[in-house]
Amino acid sequence: MRDTTSSVSPVVEAWATYRTTAAADWPARRLLRAKGETRVSVVLPARNEEATVGAIVSTIREHLMDRVALVDELIVVDSRSTDRTAQVARAAGAEVVSQDAMTRGLPRLTGKGDALWAGLAAAEGDVVAFIDADLREFRPHFVSGLLGPLLTDPSVDFVKGFYHRPLVGTASVEQDGGGRVTELMARPLLNLFWPELAGFVQPLAGEYAGRRDVLAQVPFVSGYGVETAMMIDLLDLVGLDALAQVDLGERKHRHQDTAALGRMSAQIMLTAWSRLQRRGWATPGFAPEALLTQFRRGGSDTLPNLDREIVVSDVSIEERPPLAELRHRVPRRRVAAA
């Protein structure tokens, strides 16, 4: 009979014990004393987030810039918004830059990863924290928690946030139901091929921080694979011991529908494939299919016998090379968004 007894890897267990802290461990005033001459930038990539970006910016400015001078620079990257994201962010106290202005002269890419790259190019801090712009009930510890390990331990190069993500349904709330792509796609992939990363509670979390000179050495995937690629590439670049994670409590934000999560999962799979190819673990030179076929009920193009419409999406990924390789082609001065 097969023995089904299993245990976590000793390496993962030791890392998770040693490199996991909570946001409460890092009060802002304590970090201010540890900060010294280190400059800190906070970057929010934002596309059509006028409903939430203002409150996030206001909270950071009030608590971490005005009351305690922990953050030196607060940047919102306007990622081709068609609403008032830029105006709301600027009115709340952020410096707003245009994704396209920061990448002018480079190939045009789409997606969150390119906005993050543009934000890193615009930032001048020694430590850069990235925060998603769709968070509701945002609290300043989302930033200070990420900064804690970086400002107090020079051996830490990158910090990932994790949290409870409640999924609000029509009749109930599933307290940890928000990480569906993590549990169904990202975690199995990482455990299979990069088991050293198995200790990260939420590898796809949009809240993380790192040393600027380290982040500038890794490429940024243009789509939803950006966090997956970053974790894998940083593991190869600096090793597991230079990575850490911080419990940020509870994260509330809008959730995407199942079809959107499918497209996100496809991009994560393609991202993982690209990293497997680089390691020689996947067929070199082979390009997987980047068109995802999905089905939608109803619609004007419903096919006979299916009662569904076929929807085909391009889920291909592109990469912006490491910033360090293109620094000479990035604007020396930030160009404000309109």
C-alpha positions in Angstrom: 0.0 0.0 0.0 1.3 3.4 -0.9 2.5 5.6 2.0 0.5 8.8 1.8 2.3 10.4 4.8 3.9 13.7 3.7 5.5 16.7 5.3 6.7 20.1 4.2 10.3 20.4 2.9 12.7 21.2 5.7 14.1 24.1 3.6 10.6 25.6 3.1 9.7 25.1 6.8 12.9 26.8 8.0 12.5 29.7 5.5 8.8 30.3 6.4 9.7 30.3 10.1 12.6 32.6 9.7 11.4 35.0 6.9 7.7 35.4 7.8 6.6 38.4 9.9 3.4 40.4 10.4 2.7 44.0 9.6 2.2 44.7 13.4 5.9 43.8 13.9 6.8 46.9 11.9 5.4 50.1 13.4 6.1 53.1 11.2 8.0 55.1 13.8 10.3 52.3 14.5 11.0 52.0 10.8 11.7 55.7 10.6 14.6 55.3 13.0 15.9 52.3 11.0 15.5 54.1 7.7 18.5 56.4 7.9 19.4 57.8 4.5 17.4 55.2 2.6 14.9 56.7 0.2 11.5 55.0 -0.1 9.2 55.1 -3.1 5.6 53.8 -3.3 4.2 53.0 -6.8 0.6 52.3 -7.7 -0.1 51.0 -11.2 -3.6 52.1 -12.0 -6.0 51.6 -14.9 -9.5 53.0 -14.5 -9.3 53.0 -10.7 -10.9 56.4 -9.9 -13.2 54.8 -7.3 -10.4 53.7 -5.0 -7.0 55.3 -5.9 -7.8 58.6 -4.2 -8.4 57.0 -0.8 -5.2 54.9 -1.0 -3.1 57.9 -2.0 -4.6 60.1 0.8 -4.0 57.4 3.4 -0.3 56.9 2.4 0.3 60.7 2.3 -1.4 61.4 5.6 0.1 58.5 7.7 3.4 57.7 6.0 4.5 61.1 4.6 3.0 63.9 6.7 2.7 62.3 10.1 5.7 60.0 9.8 8.2 60.7 7.0 8.7 57.1 6.1 7.8 57.4 2.4 9.7 59.9 0.3 7.9 59.5 -3.0 4.4 58.5 -4.0 3.8 57.7 -7.7 0.7 56.6 -9.5 1.3 55.2 -13.0 -1.7 56.0 -15.2 -2.0 52.9 -17.4 -4.1 54.3 -20.3 -7.1 55.0 -18.1 -10.3 56.3 -19.7 -11.8 57.6 -16.5 -10.5 60.3 -14.0 -7.9 58.1 -12.4 -5.1 60.5 -13.0 -7.0 63.6 -11.8 -8.2 61.9 -8.7 -4.8 60.6 -7.8 -3.1 63.9 -8.4 -5.7 65.7 -6.3 -5.1 63.3 -3.4 -1.4 64.1 -3.4 0.3 61.6 -5.7 2.7 62.4 -8.5 1.0 60.9 -11.6 3.1 59.6 -14.5 2.0 58.2 -17.8 2.9 54.6 -18.7 3.3 55.5 -22.3 5.5 58.6 -21.5 7.9 56.5 -19.4 8.2 53.9 -22.1 8.4 56.2 -25.1 10.7 55.0 -27.8 10.3 51.4 -26.7 7.9 48.7 -28.1 4.4 49.3 -26.9 3.3 46.7 -24.4 0.0 46.2 -22.6 -0.9 45.0 -19.1 0.0 45.5 -15.5 3.6 44.4 -15.8 4.5 47.2 -18.2 2.9 49.7 -15.8 5.0 48.3 -13.0 8.1 48.6 -15.1 7.3 52.2 -15.9 6.8 52.9 -12.2 10.1 51.4 -11.4 11.7 53.6 -14.1 10.0 56.7 -12.6 10.9 55.9 -9.0 14.0 57.3 -7.4 13.9 55.5 -4.1 16.4 52.9 -2.9 13.5 50.8 -1.9 10.3 50.6 -4.0 7.0 49.3 -2.8 4.2 48.3 -5.3 0.6 48.6 -4.2 -2.5 47.7 -6.3 -4.8 50.6 -6.8 -8.1 48.7 -6.5 -7.9 48.1 -2.7 -10.9 49.0 -0.5 -10.5 50.0 3.2 -6.8 50.5 2.6 -4.6 50.9 5.7 -1.1 52.3 6.0 0.3 49.0 7.4 0.0 47.6 3.8 3.0 49.8 3.0 4.9 49.8 6.4 4.6 46.1 6.7 6.3 45.5 3.4 9.1 48.0 4.2 9.9 46.5 7.6 12.2 43.7 6.6 13.9 45.8 3.9 14.7 48.7 6.2 15.9 46.6 9.2 17.8 43.7 7.5 20.3 44.3 4.7 20.2 40.6 3.7 16.5 40.9 2.6 16.1 42.1 -1.0 12.4 41.5 -1.7 9.2 41.2 0.5 5.9 39.8 -0.6 2.6 40.5 1.2 0.0 38.0 2.1 -3.5 38.3 3.6 -7.0 36.9 3.9 -9.0 37.6 0.8 -12.8 37.3 1.5 -14.9 36.4 -1.5 -18.3 38.1 -1.2 -21.2 36.1 -2.8 -24.8 36.9 -3.0 -25.7 34.9 0.0 -22.5 34.4 2.0 -18.9 35.4 2.4 -16.1 32.9 1.9 -13.3 34.2 4.1 -10.4 32.9 2.0 -12.2 32.4 -1.3 -10.4 35.2 -3.1 -7.3 33.4 -4.2 -8.7 31.1 -6.8 -6.0 31.5 -9.4 -3.4 31.0 -6.8 -4.8 27.7 -5.6 -5.8 26.3 -8.9 -2.9 27.4 -11.1 0.0 29.3 -9.5 0.6 27.2 -6.4 0.6 23.8 -8.2 3.0 25.1 -10.8 5.4 26.5 -8.4 5.3 23.4 -6.2 6.0 21.2 -9.1 8.9 23.1 -10.7 10.1 25.7 -8.1 9.4 24.0 -4.8 11.6 26.4 -2.9 8.8 29.0 -3.4 6.2 26.7 -1.8 6.4 28.6 1.5 4.9 31.8 0.0 1.3 32.1 1.1 0.2 34.3 -1.9 2.8 34.3 -4.7 0.4 36.4 -6.9 -0.2 39.1 -4.3 0.0 42.6 -5.8 1.6 44.1 -2.8 5.4 43.7 -2.6 8.6 45.7 -2.2 12.2 45.4 -3.1 15.5 47.1 -3.4 15.5 49.1 -6.6 18.9 47.9 -7.8 17.7 44.3 -7.5 14.3 44.9 -9.2 16.1 46.6 -12.0 17.9 43.4 -12.8 14.8 41.3 -13.7 12.5 41.5 -16.7 8.8 42.4 -16.2 6.3 40.3 -18.0 3.6 42.5 -19.6 0.5 40.6 -18.5 -0.8 38.7 -15.5 2.3 36.6 -15.4 4.3 39.5 -13.9 4.2 38.3 -10.3 5.0 34.7 -11.2 8.0 35.7 -13.4 9.3 38.1 -10.7 9.2 35.4 -8.0 11.0 32.9 -10.2 13.6 35.3 -11.5 14.4 36.7 -8.1 14.8 33.2 -6.7 17.4 32.6 -9.4 19.0 36.0 -9.0 19.3 36.4 -5.2 18.3 33.1 -3.7 15.5 32.1 -1.3 17.1 33.6 1.8 16.9 37.1 0.3 13.2 36.8 0.0 10.6 37.3 2.7 6.9 37.6 3.3 4.7 39.7 5.6 1.1 39.1 6.8 -0.9 42.2 6.0 -4.1 41.0 7.5 -7.2 41.3 5.2 -7.4 42.6 1.7 -10.6 43.8 0.1 -10.9 44.5 -3.6 -13.1 43.7 -6.6 -13.1 40.2 -7.9 -13.0 39.1 -11.6 -15.4 36.7 -13.1 -14.4 33.1 -13.9 -13.7 33.7 -17.6 -11.3 36.5 -16.7 -9.6 34.2 -14.2 -9.2 31.7 -17.0 -7.3 34.2 -19.1 -5.2 35.1 -16.2 -4.3 31.5 -15.5 -3.4 31.0 -19.2 -0.9 33.9 -19.0 0.6 32.5 -15.8 1.0 29.1 -17.5 2.7 30.7 -20.5 5.0 32.6 -18.1 6.0 29.4 -16.3 6.6 27.7 -19.7 9.0 30.6 -20.7 11.0 30.1 -17.4 11.0 26.3 -17.9 12.5 26.8 -21.4 15.2 29.0 -20.0 16.2 26.2 -17.6 16.1 23.7 -20.4 13.2 21.9 -18.9 10.8 22.5 -21.8 11.3 22.1 -25.5 13.6 24.9 -26.7 12.2 27.1 -29.4 8.7 25.7 -29.1 6.0 28.4 -28.7 2.8 27.2 -27.0 -0.6 28.2 -28.5 -1.4 31.7 -27.2 -5.1 31.7 -28.2 -7.6 30.7 -25.5 -11.0 29.5 -26.5 -13.8 30.0 -24.0 -17.6 29.8 -24.1 -20.2 32.4 -23.2 -23.9 31.7 -22.9 -26.1 33.8 -25.1 -24.9 36.6 -27.3 -25.5 37.4 -30.9 -23.2 34.8 -32.3 -24.5 31.7 -30.5 -23.7 28.5 -32.4 -26.3 25.9 -33.1 -26.4 23.0 -30.7 -24.1 24.8 -28.2 -26.4 27.5 -26.9 -23.1 29.4 -26.4 -20.9 31.9 -28.1 -17.3 31.0 -28.8 -14.9 33.7 -27.5 -11.2 33.5 -28.4 -8.7 35.7 -26.5 -5.0 36.3 -27.2 -3.2 35.5 -23.9 0.3 35.9 -25.2 2.9 37.5 -23.0 5.7 39.8 -23.8 8.5 41.0 -21.6 10.1 44.4 -20.9 13.8 43.7 -20.4 15.5 44.6 -17.1 15.5 48.3 -16.4 19.2 48.2 -15.9 19.7 47.2 -19.5 17.5 50.0 -20.9 18.2 52.8 -18.4 19.8 55.0 -21.2 16.5 54.8 -23.2 14.2 55.9 -20.3 13.3 59.6 -19.9 15.7 61.2 -17.4 12.8 63.3 -16.0 9.3 61.9 -15.3 6.6 63.0 -17.6 3.4 63.8 -15.9 0.1 62.2 -17.0 -2.6 64.5 -18.3 
